[in-house]
Amino acid sequence: MPELPEVETIARGLHPLLSGHRIEEVAVRYPGTITGDARDFRKLVRKRSIRGVRRRGKLLMIDLDRDVLLAFHFKMTGKLLYRPGGAEVDKHTHLVFSLSGGSNLHFQDTRKFGYCLALAQGQLCQWPFFASLGPEPLDMDPGRFASIASAARGRVKAFLLDQKRIAGIGNIYADEALFLAGIHPAAPIGGLERKRLLDLHECLRTVLSRAIEAGGTTFRDYADGLGRPGSYQEHFQVYGRGGQPCRRCGTTLARARVAGRTSVFCSRCQPAA
């Protein structure tokens, strides 16, 4: 699933390409991609000008004129691709937005778990999923992060994955940040001293920023808005490397199930409490 760095990369890439264009037509090729009625969706979106593209958590949002908004959740395999006129529309393309100037925007999703909503003025804050999202990790000051973490219960890995606590972090960047901070993924969040929480916040910001600079992470499906893969996977310290030697100390990296997800960590660099 695209996480914060991947969605941020897509938003930054599409913003200058889409801003100022008008959506001339919308082709809904798979109605299951739309939340709500496809006819209402088209009516709300057609002939609207694009004001900008941004991210919130793992959501990509396109602001249209007259306070209409498109929100995309990519789930496992969703992609939003900018295409020139005449580009092929493959069988996994479920939405086609025809833009002024002849270009197109394709929403593709191999597994069909992703979705798109069109929201009119005032509806965004009424959307329960959006309203439940926690603060952005790159915008939080260290003290706020430590305060939120101190009030939490359970394992630190579960805390990082909880979108209601902090928005945008998934399995990849949780594992990488915990390694950088030297914290075991199963450590009780309530048992971490304030200094360690401040360190974790700094490590989280570092990992996310580096991943954005690298264009995100690509294993199989992820690509940015122009179809380009990310390269942060070349810098992984632990994620997906279970059974391999730690790049820092040489210890064989361990795997464990934490918060319902596979976690990879170094037992020496991230000792259990």
Secondary structure as UniProt FT lines:
FT   HELIX           4..18
FT   TURN            19..20
FT   STRAND          22..28
FT   HELIX           31..33
FT   HELIX           38..45
FT   TURN            46..47
FT   STRAND          49..56
FT   TURN            57..58
FT   STRAND          59..64
FT   HELIX           65..67
FT   STRAND          68..73
FT   TURN            75..77
FT   STRAND          78..83
FT   TURN            85..86
FT   TURN            91..92
FT   STRAND          93..99
FT   TURN            100..101
FT   STRAND          104..109
FT   STRAND          115..119
FT   TURN            121..122
FT   HELIX           124..126
FT   HELIX           128..132
FT   TURN            137..139
FT   HELIX           142..150
FT   HELIX           156..161
FT   TURN            163..165
FT   HELIX           171..181
FT   TURN            185..186
FT   HELIX           189..191
FT   HELIX           194..213
FT   TURN            214..215
FT   TURN            225..226
FT   HELIX           232..235
FT   TURN            239..240
FT   TURN            242..243
FT   TURN            247..249
FT   STRAND          254..258
FT   TURN            259..260
FT   STRAND          261..265
FT   TURN            267..269
//
